[in-house]
Amino acid sequence: MCKQLLNTKVLFSLSPFSNSIRFFSSVASSTATITITPSILKQCNSLTQAKVWHQQSIVQGVLHLVTDLIGAYMTCNSTAAAIQLLERLPPSPSSVFWWNQLIRRALHLGTPRQVFALFLRMKSLGWTPDHYTFPFVFKVCPFLSLGASLHATVARSGFASNVFVSNALVSMYGKCGALTHAQHVFDDLCQQGVQDLVSWNSIVSAYMGACDLKTSLLLFRKMTRVNLMSPDVISLVNVLPACGSLAALLHGREVHGFAIRSGLVDDVFVGNAVVDMYAKCGEVEEANKVFQRMVFKDVVSWNAMVTGYSQAGRLGHALSLFERMREEDIELDVVTWTAVITGYAQRGQGCEALDVFRQMCSCCSRPNAVTLVSLLSACASVGALLHGKETHCYAIKFILGLDGPDPGDDDLKVINGLIDMYAKCQNTEVARKMFDSVSSKDRDVVTWTVMIGGYAQHGDANHALQLFSEMFYESTKPNDFTLSCALVACARLAALRFGRQIHAYVLRNCYGSVMMFVANCLIDMYSKCGDVDTAQMVFDNMPHRNAVSWTSLMTGYGMHGRGEDAVRVFDEMRKVSLVPDGITFLVLLYACSHSGMVDQGIDFFNRMRKEFGVDPGPEHYACMVDLWGRAGRLGEAMKLIDEMPMEPTPVVWVALLSACRLHSNVEVGELAAKRLSELESGNDGSYTLLSNIYANASRWKDVARIRYMMKRSGIKKRPGCSWVQGRKGVATFFVGDRSHSQSQQIYETLADLIHRIKAIGYVPQTSFALHDVDDEEKGDLLFEHSEKLALAYAILTLPPAAPIRITKNLRICGDCHTAITYISKIIENEIILRDSSRFHHFRKGSCSCKGYW
């Protein structure tokens, strides 16, 4: 006992305040002497008073009040003085309380380094942490390795079976992403039978943090139905987001019902979670009912509703609620602004989204990564490249951590958004640079998908498929969106072999059975690759279909000139109670036009308004002009244009000009070209059509004039290009192309084919050689057309009965169409040629187009 008192005297004599005793002595001597007691120290309300009473306790020799003095210093926020006193106390179980208080205070102040510094100092002085110490330390543990080391310390200290410590361990492992370790600790608790509600909440939260929502939901069910534990507020707030994200509406309703019966629904956190759950399940009206019944609402409540309406596509309701927040002076935070920006971006209203962003900045609300991703999506929807670049600059300044070795989650989201924006704004070079700036180990499936999608839809489909192949080498598994983008690329290139490989991958990995839009892309791919019968098989095997499924199949039949099948699909669509819209009728009219079904097309055009309530738009009138024009009834086509209730758009005049080219009508063709010029929509296609009309009429001066106008305007005619799938890959040919390694054999094969078909009646149609030269030279020019070269290469390299699939970037010329029809008589192969307008199936001397091309 004497030794302990002696130590205490030393403690006081070594106090950091001994140098200030002279100052405080004068203060103390000027006041009446106060007997220092624990109750007096508890009344301490300033640091100066604490120091005076500390001095008085030394003078009075009150040696047993050291811990009370520590409490007084902590009350006055002087942790340094408290620590120095505590460091000189001999370790004892009762005084560990003060170390715990210091650690807890550092935790609440958000200083994790101080937490660990105090814990390590405590250990170095020989103090033994208790079951209150470890939970505080586990809450700020940043690394799995450190957490595992602390776990070992817990085991050695004998606290492994303590429920408070184990619950903290579960939570720590969950935050570090070590679900296996978290589950192991939780299982140990269950085996010992000491688990409590906090244990269950911790393990559910761990799986939620790892985005394993299904397991979270299963654990919650086990907690309530097997272990019969009654959830609390934290339990409900944990599980409701899982119900929303999984669209588990039935289970969400059950949780909501329990919240009502238990009275927990009155808690604002539970109410917000219920609103969010219903909104994510698409039940925004239910969400609104809960929102309206909430007695107390915070900004999170309002944000949940604004976001819910925005995600449901009900932007008007979201904006109305947004304005109410402003009127009621509710603080608009970054979530509120982002929800409105996202709503506009999802509807393709990029300009409106940019306006809201400007308002957000003027209100001094700082955007986060999610805001920028939505803003980049808005820029992409309207092609606002300049605004996208400005957003990129902002991201570099305030969001992207470019100095770090690896991009964080927010960084990667923004980079993915930038790749998508640049690609959709037709700047695939910068998009690719952004893609390459992310190391292969840091790219996620979204990074690959936005770049592949950018190439497929707005750049180079060849690069899209090349990148898709590289993705597998990097061991990144494509998702449904990636597969859809790759299928779009296959459709653009008519790459049937590659498309079949993707289809096989889909079947092996069971994508098609769950994702409707992958199946829709497969229908589109097969149709555009010339295999519409397989497209029908994909359609027939779909467990669920939407309007896109039906429309894609009808479009496929229309492209192949199988109008009767397109009408059959339309009739089947009506039988399943799907209401046709403007796009449906556009596809139907297109199919009728390419199949020569003039009367059926007229009937559908007349019925679409009367029977279905769909008003024809400019595109429908263009299809009707095309329908009349292909049938040679240019008078009816002109009459229809004159009767249009709106101004004819360029697509209408292009359809008429194309018909004039087909039927060599110079007068009407000039009128159509004039109207296109007035609309300032002349392109290489319209100029070329008019030039061809003049050339066919041997008006070479007018041909020269058109070509001069194109040169003066900087408009270049696209060169004809054809590609064909050979035995060793795809071969591409231009007019007069002699760059292929088998060029000599190709020309010899073609010469032999032309010689053989001339013997059975083929006569070159020199009117399609659009140059002012003699007929013999015109025949030579026709001989070198790209589609003929592609056909000769295919015959040279493919087996006798294999289908030949040729794709041309422009419309097939009339002479090539006639020549290939004759060639199909003398070879066994079916020739499937896709041009810019439709498919032609040549077999045994006939073509599927029946002259309507």
MITORRO-708214 format. One record per residue (C-alpha): residue in three letters; x, y, z negated. Coordinates in steps of 0.05 Angstrom, whole numbers, plus 5000, padded with zeros to 4 digits. Each point is the difference from the previous one (the first is absolute). Last residue first. Layout:
kollo|xx|yy|zz
ala|X|Y|Z;
...
This chain:
kollo|xx|yy|zz
trp|4298|4926|7104;
tyr|4932|4972|5021;
gly|5019|4957|5060;
lys|4976|4935|4970;
cys|5044|5014|4939;
ser|5011|4926|4987;
cys|5043|4993|5061;
ser|4996|4947|5055;
gly|5048|4959|5042;
lys|5008|4939|4957;
arg|5009|5039|4935;
phe|5014|5073|4985;
his|4977|5026|4932;
his|5002|5076|5001;
phe|4997|5038|4934;
arg|4980|5072|4991;
ser|5017|5074|5009;
ser|5074|5011|4987;
asp|5018|4934|5033;
arg|4997|4929|4972;
leu|5015|4944|5048;
ile|4983|4927|4987;
ile|5025|4955|5055;
glu|4977|4927|4995;
asn|5055|4955|5026;
glu|4989|4947|5053;
ile|5029|5040|5057;
ile|4975|5011|5073;
lys|4932|5031|4988;
ser|5024|5044|4942;
ile|5047|5032|5051;
tyr|4940|5025|5040;
thr|4970|5035|4939;
ile|5070|5026|4983;
ala|5005|5033|5068;
thr|4931|5032|4995;
his|5014|5029|4931;
cys|5069|5022|5022;
asp|4970|5036|5060;
gly|4948|5035|4957;
cys|5050|5026|4949;
ile|4997|4975|4928;
arg|4982|5056|4951;
leu|5059|5025|4960;
asn|5042|4970|4942;
lys|4999|4931|5030;
thr|4996|4934|4961;
ile|5012|4932|5031;
arg|4980|4933|4970;
ile|5013|4938|5043;
pro|4964|4939|4975;
ala|5042|4936|5002;
ala|4981|4949|5054;
pro|5064|5002|5042;
pro|5049|5010|4942;
leu|5028|5071|4992;
thr|5065|5029|5028;
leu|4991|5015|5074;
ile|4925|5009|4997;
ala|5010|5050|4943;
tyr|5054|5038|5038;
ala|4957|5004|5063;
leu|4941|5027|4958;
ala|5043|5053|4967;
leu|5027|5022|5069;
lys|4928|5005|5027;
glu|4978|5040|4939;
ser|5059|5048|5009;
his|4985|5020|5071;
glu|5057|4983|5048;
phe|4959|4971|5058;
leu|4955|5061|5002;
leu|5060|5043|5018;
asp|5020|4951|5056;
gly|4929|5002|5028;
lys|5002|5076|5000;
glu|5065|4996|5039;
glu|4964|4959|5053;
asp|4940|5046|5000;
asp|5040|5064|5014;
val|5016|5050|4946;
asp|4961|5056|4965;
his|5000|4967|4931;
leu|4943|4972|4957;
ala|5008|4927|5017;
phe|4929|4980|4980;
ser|4974|5014|5070;
thr|5049|4948|5024;
gln|4952|4944|4981;
pro|5046|4941|5016;
val|4961|4946|5040;
tyr|4989|4932|4967;
gly|4965|4949|5044;
ile|5027|4931|4986;
ala|5067|5008|5035;
lys|5010|5067|4966;
ile|4994|4962|4935;
arg|5061|4956|5017;
his|5046|5058|5023;
ile|4981|5041|4938;
leu|5017|4940|4955;
asp|5067|4988|5035;
ala|5019|5073|4994;
leu|4982|4999|4926;
thr|5044|4938|4988;
glu|5058|5033|5037;
tyr|4990|5065|4961;
ile|5001|4962|4934;
gln|5060|4958|5020;
gln|5041|5062|5016;
ser|4979|5035|4935;
gln|5018|4943|4954;
ser|5045|5043|4956;
his|4946|5054|5000;
ser|5020|5070|5021;
arg|4969|4998|5069;
asp|4936|5039|4985;
gly|4964|5026|5062;
val|4943|5025|4957;
phe|5015|4984|4927;
phe|5007|4932|4967;
thr|5002|4974|4929;
ala|5016|4928|4978;
val|4974|4971|4934;
gly|5032|4938|4971;
lys|5037|4937|5020;
arg|4944|4964|5037;
gly|4970|5064|5026;
gln|4948|5047|4971;
val|4988|5055|5051;
trp|5011|5074|5003;
ser|4976|5052|5049;
cys|5019|5073|5008;
gly|4975|5054|5047;
pro|5036|5066|4988;
arg|4962|5052|4962;
lys|4991|5062|5042;
lys|5035|5061|4971;
ile|4964|5064|4982;
gly|5047|5060|4992;
ser|4947|5048|5026;
arg|5042|5019|5061;
lys|5014|4926|5015;
met|4927|4981|4994;
met|4980|5059|5044;
tyr|5052|4979|5052;
arg|4972|4929|4999;
ile|4930|5026|5011;
arg|5023|5044|5059;
ala|5039|4942|5032;
val|4937|4956|4997;
asp|4960|5058|5029;
lys|5049|5004|5057;
trp|4995|4925|5008;
arg|4925|4998|5013;
ser|5002|4928|5025;
ala|4932|4986|4969;
asn|5031|4947|4955;
ala|5055|5050|4983;
tyr|4948|5052|4980;
ile|4965|4952|4954;
asn|5067|4977|4972;
ser|5020|5071|4984;
leu|4933|5010|4965;
leu|5012|4937|4958;
thr|5072|5020|4986;
tyr|4980|5069|4975;
ser|4947|4969|4954;
gly|5049|4948|4972;
asp|5060|5048|4992;
asn|4958|5045|4956;
gly|4951|5057|5013;
ser|4961|5020|4938;
glu|4997|5074|5010;
leu|4924|4999|5001;
glu|5001|5040|5064;
ser|5050|4951|5030;
leu|4954|4941|4982;
arg|4942|5036|5034;
lys|5043|5010|5062;
ala|5021|4926|5001;
ala|4926|4979|4996;
leu|4982|5046|5058;
glu|5060|4975|5041;
gly|4978|4929|4989;
val|4929|5016|5022;
glu|5027|5025|5067;
val|5053|4946|5009;
asn|4956|4939|4992;
ser|5047|4941|5012;
his|4955|4949|4964;
leu|5049|4978|4946;
arg|5034|5068|4996;
cys|4931|5033|4993;
ala|4983|4951|4944;
ser|5064|5021|4963;
leu|4982|5073|5009;
leu|4931|4987|4970;
ala|5029|4965|4939;
val|5051|5056|4993;
trp|4944|5051|5002;
val|4963|4965|4942;
val|5064|4993|4959;
pro|5014|5074|5008;
thr|4936|5018|4963;
pro|4934|5017|5033;
glu|4965|5058|4964;
met|4941|4974|4960;
pro|4928|4979|5017;
met|5026|4962|5061;
glu|4953|5008|5059;
asp|5053|5025|5049;
ile|5045|4941|4981;
leu|4944|4951|5013;
lys|4987|5030|5068;
met|5074|4993|5018;
ala|5000|4926|4981;
glu|4936|4988|5038;
gly|5032|5030|5063;
leu|5064|4960|4988;
arg|4964|4934|5007;
gly|5061|4959|5022;
ala|4987|4945|4947;
arg|5065|5019|4966;
gly|4974|5072|4998;
trp|4932|4985|4969;
leu|5032|4961|4943;
asp|5057|5050|4992;
val|4949|5057|4996;
met|4962|4958|4949;
cys|5064|4989|4959;
ala|5015|5074|5002;
tyr|4928|5014|4976;
his|5012|4954|4940;
glu|5066|5035|4985;
pro|4966|5069|5002;
gly|4951|4977|4946;
pro|4935|4962|5007;
asp|4952|5010|4941;
val|4987|4935|4961;
gly|4929|4992|4976;
phe|4998|4925|5014;
glu|4939|4992|5045;
lys|4994|5067|5035;
arg|5072|5024|4993;
met|5038|4936|5018;
arg|4945|4975|5046;
asn|5016|5044|5060;
phe|5075|4984|4998;
phe|4986|4926|4989;
asp|4954|4998|5061;
ile|5050|5037|5044;
gly|5054|4950|4980;
gln|4954|4941|5014;
asp|4985|5028|5069;
val|5073|5012|5017;
met|5029|4934|4977;
gly|5062|5004|5045;
ser|5042|4966|4946;
his|5047|5057|4982;
ser|4943|5050|4994;
cys|4956|4952|4960;
ala|5057|4988|4950;
tyr|5014|5075|4993;
leu|4925|5012|4989;
leu|4999|4948|4945;
val|5063|5027|4967;
leu|4971|5071|4998;
phe|4935|4970|4974;
thr|5035|4969|4941;
ile|5040|5063|4987;
gly|4937|5042|4997;
asp|4968|4955|4948;
pro|4968|4931|5000;
val|4963|4979|4937;
leu|5021|4933|4973;
ser|4939|4957|4984;
val|5033|4932|5013;
lys|4957|4993|5063;
arg|5024|5067|5025;
met|5072|4975|5002;
glu|4978|4938|5038;
asp|4970|5045|5054;
phe|5064|5041|5004;
val|5041|4936|5005;
arg|4957|4977|5059;
val|5007|5069|5033;
ala|5076|4993|4995;
asp|4995|4930|5029;
glu|4961|5025|5059;
gly|5051|5056|5010;
arg|5058|4953|5010;
gly|5045|5048|5037;
his|5061|4983|4959;
met|5003|5068|4966;
gly|4925|4995|4985;
tyr|5008|4932|4967;
gly|5054|5028|4955;
thr|4959|5062|4983;
met|4941|4955|4980;
leu|5047|4961|4954;
ser|5027|5063|4968;
thr|4930|5028|4991;
trp|4976|4939|4963;
ser|5059|4998|4952;
val|4999|5076|4991;
ala|4927|4997|4979;
asn|5017|4953|4943;
arg|5010|4925|4996;
his|5005|4949|4944;
pro|5021|4927|5001;
met|5039|5011|5064;
asn|5008|4935|5040;
asp|4955|5022|5058;
phe|5039|5065|5008;
val|5067|4963|5003;
met|4970|4954|5052;
gln|4974|5059|5041;
ala|5069|5031|5000;
thr|5026|4932|5024;
asp|4953|5007|5060;
val|5023|5072|5011;
asp|5071|4978|5016;
gly|5027|5056|5043;
cys|5048|5032|4951;
lys|4951|5057|4987;
ser|4945|4952|4979;
tyr|5048|4958|4957;
met|5026|5062|4964;
asp|4931|5031|4988;
ile|4972|4935|4971;
leu|5063|4993|4957;
cys|4992|5071|4976;
asn|4929|4984|4978;
ala|5026|4939|4963;
val|5050|5043|4964;
phe|4943|5050|4985;
met|4959|4947|4966;
met|5051|4982|4947;
val|4985|4939|4957;
ser|4998|4939|5045;
gly|5047|5031|5051;
tyr|5057|5008|4950;
cys|5005|4927|4982;
asn|5076|4996|5002;
arg|5005|4945|5052;
leu|4942|5030|5041;
val|5031|5069|5000;
tyr|5068|4973|5020;
ala|4968|4963|5058;
his|4965|5064|5022;
ile|5067|5036|4996;
gln|5031|4947|5046;
arg|4941|5007|5047;
gly|5011|5074|5004;
phe|5073|4990|5018;
arg|4980|4954|5058;
leu|4945|5047|5022;
ala|5043|5062|5007;
ala|4949|5042|5038;
leu|5046|5058|4983;
arg|4946|5043|4968;
ala|4965|4939|4970;
cys|5065|4974|4970;
ala|5011|5069|4968;
val|4930|4999|4971;
leu|5014|4930|4973;
ala|5062|5026|4965;
cys|4959|5056|4968;
ser|4947|4950|4976;
leu|5054|4955|4971;
thr|5030|5058|4961;
phe|4931|5020|4974;
asp|4985|4929|4976;
asn|5065|4996|4962;
pro|5069|4981|5025;
lys|5047|4961|4955;
thr|5069|5032|4995;
ser|5056|4949|5005;
glu|5046|5050|5036;
tyr|5002|4952|5059;
phe|4925|5002|5000;
met|4999|5076|5006;
glu|5048|4995|5059;
ser|4946|4966|5041;
phe|4950|5056|4985;
leu|5054|5050|5019;
gln|5008|4968|5068;
leu|4924|4998|5008;
ala|4993|5074|4985;
his|5061|5017|5044;
asn|4965|4968|5059;
ala|4936|5038|4983;
asp|5035|5066|5008;
gly|4970|5064|4974;
his|4933|5021|4972;
gln|4959|4938|4985;
ala|5050|4943|4996;
tyr|5061|5041|4982;
gly|4964|5036|4943;
gly|4968|4935|4977;
ile|5068|4966|4995;
met|5027|5060|4961;
val|4939|5004|4954;
thr|5002|4925|4989;
trp|5074|4994|4983;
thr|4997|5053|4946;
val|4933|4972|4975;
val|5032|4930|4991;
asp|5053|5029|4954;
arg|5068|5027|5018;
asp|5050|5004|4943;
lys|5042|4940|5019;
ser|5004|5023|5073;
ser|5028|5068|4980;
val|4954|5059|5014;
ser|5032|5051|5046;
asp|4985|4953|5059;
phe|4925|5013|4992;
met|5011|5076|4996;
lys|5042|4996|5063;
arg|4946|4958|5033;
ala|4947|5053|4984;
val|5047|5053|5027;
glu|5004|4962|5067;
thr|4925|4983|4998;
asn|4979|5072|5006;
gln|4932|4992|5032;
cys|4963|5033|4941;
lys|4975|4931|4980;
ala|5072|4976|4992;
tyr|5022|5062|4961;
met|4941|4993|4952;
asp|5008|4925|4989;
ile|5075|5007|4985;
leu|4985|5058|4953;
gly|4947|4960|4963;
asn|5049|4942|4991;
ile|5052|5049|4974;
val|4948|5028|4951;
lys|4982|4931|4974;
leu|5073|4981|4996;
asp|5017|5061|4957;
asp|4941|4986|4954;
asp|5023|4928|4988;
gly|5072|5022|4988;
pro|5053|5004|5054;
asp|5066|4967|4984;
pro|5069|5029|4989;
gly|4975|5067|4975;
asp|5018|5066|5033;
leu|4940|4999|5047;
gly|4951|5003|4943;
leu|4941|5021|5043;
ile|4947|5042|4966;
phe|5019|5073|4992;
lys|5046|5026|5054;
ile|5000|4941|5049;
ala|4924|4994|4993;
tyr|4991|5074|5014;
cys|5042|4994|5063;
his|4959|4940|5024;
thr|4935|5039|4986;
glu|5027|5055|5045;
lys|5016|4948|5053;
gly|4929|4974|4996;
his|4974|5070|5007;
leu|5040|5007|5064;
leu|4978|4931|5025;
ala|4926|5015|4993;
gly|4977|4942|5044;
val|4929|5005|4973;
ser|4997|4933|4963;
ala|5075|5000|4987;
cys|4996|5065|4960;
ala|4944|4971|4958;
ser|5040|4937|4987;
leu|5059|5043|4979;
leu|4953|5037|4952;
ser|4977|4934|4970;
val|5072|4977|4989;
leu|5018|5069|4972;
thr|4944|4997|4949;
val|5019|4930|4979;
ala|5072|5023|4989;
asn|4980|5057|4955;
pro|4974|5070|5015;
arg|5013|5058|4952;
ser|4938|5040|4981;
cys|5018|5074|5003;
cys|4930|5019|5022;
ser|5028|5027|5066;
cys|5031|4931|5011;
met|4933|4965|4993;
gln|4967|5051|5046;
arg|5053|4985|5053;
phe|4987|4925|4990;
val|4925|5011|5010;
asp|5015|5035|5066;
leu|5045|4943|5022;
ala|4944|4950|4986;
glu|4952|5042|5042;
cys|5049|4999|5058;
gly|5009|4925|4994;
gln|4928|4981|5006;
gly|5013|4928|5021;
arg|4947|4973|4952;
gln|5053|4967|4956;
ala|5040|5065|4998;
tyr|4940|5041|4976;
gly|4987|4952|4943;
thr|5074|4996|4983;
ile|5005|5076|4993;
val|4939|4999|4954;
ala|5028|4944|4956;
thr|5069|5034|4999;
trp|4971|5065|4973;
thr|4965|4964|4943;
val|5059|4956|4984;
val|5048|5060|4998;
asp|4958|5034|4947;
leu|4939|5044|5006;
glu|4983|5026|4930;
ile|4925|5005|4990;
asp|4977|5072|5007;
glu|4927|4980|5008;
glu|4996|5032|5069;
arg|5066|4967|5021;
met|4978|4932|4977;
arg|4934|5010|5035;
glu|5038|5015|5065;
phe|5036|4933|4996;
leu|4935|4965|4986;
ser|4971|5029|5064;
leu|5065|4982|5037;
ala|4995|4928|4978;
his|4926|4996|5019;
gly|5016|5027|5069;
leu|5059|4952|5007;
arg|4958|4938|4994;
gly|5052|4955|5033;
ala|4999|4951|4941;
gln|5071|5020|4983;
ser|4980|5073|4993;
tyr|4938|4985|4958;
gly|5042|4958|4953;
thr|5056|5051|4997;
val|4952|5056|4981;
met|4967|4954|4949;
ala|5064|4977|4967;
asn|5027|5071|5001;
trp|4940|5025|4962;
ser|5009|4949|4945;
val|5076|5011|4999;
val|4987|5075|4989;
asp|4963|4984|4936;
lys|4927|4983|4990;
phe|4963|4994|4934;
val|4928|4976|4996;
met|5008|4953|5059;
arg|4932|4985|5030;
gln|5014|5037|5065;
phe|5065|4962|5011;
val|4967|4932|4988;
lys|4946|5018|5052;
asn|5054|5026|5048;
ala|5038|4934|4996;
glu|4936|4962|5015;
glu|4990|5045|5061;
val|5073|4990|5020;
glu|4993|4925|5003;
gly|5058|4987|5048;
cys|5036|4954|4952;
lys|5053|5053|4990;
ala|4946|5050|4979;
tyr|4969|4951|4951;
met|5067|4987|4967;
asp|5019|5074|4997;
val|4935|5018|4965;
val|5010|4942|4951;
ala|5072|5022|4986;
asn|4978|5072|4987;
gly|4946|4977|4952;
val|5050|4955|4963;
phe|5049|5058|4992;
val|4944|5048|4979;
asp|4976|4953|4945;
asp|4924|4998|5003;
val|5005|4935|5038;
leu|5027|4968|4937;
gly|4931|4996|4970;
ser|5004|4924|4994;
arg|4939|4987|5043;
ile|5020|5052|5052;
ala|5072|4976|5004;
phe|4976|4928|5006;
gly|4956|5019|5059;
his|5057|5036|5034;
val|5044|4939|4992;
glu|4945|4957|5031;
arg|4991|5051|5056;
gly|5075|4996|5015;
his|4995|4925|5002;
leu|4946|5005|5053;
leu|5037|5055|5039;
ala|5066|4963|5007;
ala|5023|5048|5055;
leu|5071|4975|4983;
ser|5025|5072|4988;
gly|4937|5017|4961;
cys|4999|4939|4956;
ala|5075|5009|4986;
pro|4988|5073|4982;
leu|4946|4976|4950;
val|5047|4951|4965;
asn|5048|5046|4963;
val|4951|5055|4981;
leu|4954|4946|4973;
ser|5054|4968|4957;
ile|5025|5068|4976;
val|4930|5020|4977;
asp|4991|4935|4961;
pro|4983|4930|5023;
ser|4966|4949|4954;
met|5039|4936|4997;
leu|4964|4935|5015;
asn|5063|4961|5014;
val|4969|4964|5059;
arg|4951|5051|5027;
thr|5030|5067|4981;
met|5075|4986|5002;
lys|4994|4950|5057;
arg|4961|5051|5041;
phe|5052|5052|4986;
leu|5055|4951|5020;
leu|4965|4985|5066;
leu|4992|5074|5015;
ser|5073|5014|4988;
thr|5019|4939|5041;
lys|4960|5027|5059;
leu|5030|5069|4993;
asp|5073|4980|5006;
cys|5019|5073|5014;
ala|5062|4992|4955;
gly|4973|5054|4952;
met|4934|4963|4999;
tyr|5036|4936|4981;
ala|5033|5035|4941;
ser|4935|5034|4980;
val|4965|4933|4995;
ile|5059|4974|4957;
ser|4997|5061|4954;
asn|4925|5001|4993;
trp|5001|4926|4980;
ser|5053|5011|4947;
val|4965|5063|4975;
leu|4937|4958|4990;
asp|5037|4952|4955;
gln|5048|4942|5009;
val|5021|4964|4936;
gly|4980|4929|5020;
gln|5072|4976|5002;
gln|4988|4970|5069;
cys|4965|5065|5022;
leu|5060|5043|4977;
asp|5048|4953|5037;
asp|4957|5007|5063;
phe|5005|5076|4995;
val|5076|4997|4995;
his|5002|4954|5061;
gln|4951|5043|5039;
ala|5043|5062|4989;
his|5063|4962|5021;
thr|4967|4976|5064;
leu|4971|5069|5013;
ala|5068|5034|5000;
gly|4979|5064|5035;
cys|5037|5044|4950;
lys|4935|5031|4977;
gly|4972|4930|4989;
tyr|5061|4978|4961;
met|4992|5060|4953;
ser|4925|4987|4990;
val|5011|4927|4983;
leu|5056|5019|4953;
ala|4957|5053|4965;
asn|4947|4946|4989;
ser|5055|4955|4973;
val|5023|5053|4950;
phe|4929|5012|4974;
val|4983|4925|4999;
asn|5061|4980|4959;
ser|5021|4931|5023;
ala|5066|5024|5030;
phe|5014|5043|4939;
gly|5054|4956|4970;
ser|5058|5049|5008;
arg|5036|4953|5048;
ala|4939|4997|5045;
val|4991|5076|4999;
thr|5074|5009|5018;
ala|4990|4952|5059;
his|4940|5042|5022;
leu|5044|5062|4995;
ser|5048|4968|5049;
ala|4942|4981|5047;
gly|4976|5072|4998;
leu|5070|5025|5017;
ser|5004|4953|5060;
leu|4929|5018|5022;
phe|5015|5074|5001;
pro|4963|5062|4978;
cys|4983|4983|4927;
val|4958|5059|4975;
lys|4942|4962|4969;
phe|5046|4944|4977;
val|5034|5048|4951;
phe|4936|5019|4965;
pro|4977|4927|4997;
phe|5067|4980|4970;
thr|5000|5047|4940;
tyr|4933|4980|4970;
his|5019|4927|4992;
asp|5062|5019|4961;
pro|5068|5025|5021;
thr|5058|4981|4954;
trp|5047|5057|4981;
gly|5074|4986|5002;
leu|5024|5069|5020;
ser|5011|4977|5072;
lys|4928|4975|5004;
met|4971|5068|4981;
arg|5045|5035|5049;
leu|4978|4952|5055;
phe|4926|5013|4986;
leu|5011|5075|4994;
ala|5037|5003|5067;
phe|4947|4955|5032;
val|4943|5047|4980;
gln|5042|5061|5017;
arg|5009|4973|5070;
pro|4925|4989|5005;
thr|4985|5074|4988;
gly|4925|5007|5012;
leu|4984|5041|4938;
his|4954|4944|4976;
leu|5057|4950|5005;
ala|5049|5046|4964;
arg|4949|5006|4943;
arg|4991|4925|4998;
ile|5075|4990|4995;
leu|5005|5050|4942;
gln|4941|4968|4965;
asn|5028|4930|5010;
trp|5066|5023|4970;
trp|4960|5028|4941;
phe|4963|4935|4989;
val|5066|4962|4998;
ser|5004|5031|4930;
ser|4960|4943|4968;
pro|5043|4946|5030;
ser|5065|5030|4972;
pro|5064|5025|5033;
pro|5041|5047|4955;
leu|4982|5072|5014;
arg|5054|5042|5032;
glu|4971|4994|5071;
leu|4931|5021|4973;
leu|5026|5067|4976;
gln|5033|5014|5067;
ile|4938|4977|5037;
ala|4953|5045|4961;
ala|5046|5060|5011;
ala|5001|4986|5076;
thr|4925|4987|5000;
ser|4983|5070|4978;
asn|4929|5001|5024;
cys|4975|5032|4935;
thr|4961|4938|4982;
met|5062|4960|5017;
tyr|5040|5041|4949;
ala|4947|4988|4946;
gly|4998|4925|5015;
ile|5076|4996|4993;
leu|4994|5039|4934;
asp|4950|4948|4976;
thr|5049|4946|5018;
val|5054|5033|4959;
leu|4956|5012|4939;
his|5035|4951|4953;
leu|5059|5046|4983;
val|4962|5055|4966;
gly|5064|5031|4973;
gln|4967|5067|4987;
val|5054|5037|5039;
ile|4997|4949|5056;
ser|4924|5002|5002;
gln|5004|5077|5000;
gln|5045|4998|5062;
his|4950|4955|5036;
trp|4944|5045|4977;
val|5036|5059|5033;
lys|5013|4960|5064;
ala|4927|4979|5005;
gln|4977|5071|4988;
thr|5044|5025|5057;
leu|4974|4945|5045;
ser|4928|5020|4988;
asn|4936|4968|4974;
cys|5021|4959|4939;
gln|4937|4977|4963;
lys|5023|4927|5002;
leu|5064|5021|4964;
ile|4959|5027|4941;
ser|4961|4934|4995;
pro|5065|4960|4999;
thr|5026|5043|4943;
ile|5050|5058|4995;
thr|4990|5040|4936;
ile|4998|5072|5021;
thr|5046|5053|4968;
ala|4972|5069|5009;
thr|5027|5037|5058;
ser|5059|5046|5010;
ser|5048|4946|4979;
ala|4975|4955|5056;
val|5013|5052|5054;
ser|5069|5015|4973;
ser|5014|4925|4995;
phe|4975|4992|5072;
phe|5058|5042|5027;
arg|5052|4967|4956;
ile|4973|4931|5017;
ser|5010|5011|5075;
asn|5064|4961|5006;
ser|4967|4943|4962;
phe|4947|4996|5054;
pro|5032|4945|5039;
ser|4991|4956|4938;
leu|5064|4967|4978;
ser|4989|5019|4928;
phe|4929|4974|5004;
leu|5022|4932|5026;
val|5056|4996|4951;
lys|4951|5010|4944;
thr|4957|4945|5031;
asn|5058|4953|5001;
leu|5012|5013|4926;
leu|4927|4986|4986;
gln|5007|4933|5036;
lys|5062|4983|4960;
cys|4965|5017|4936;
met|4944|4952|5018;
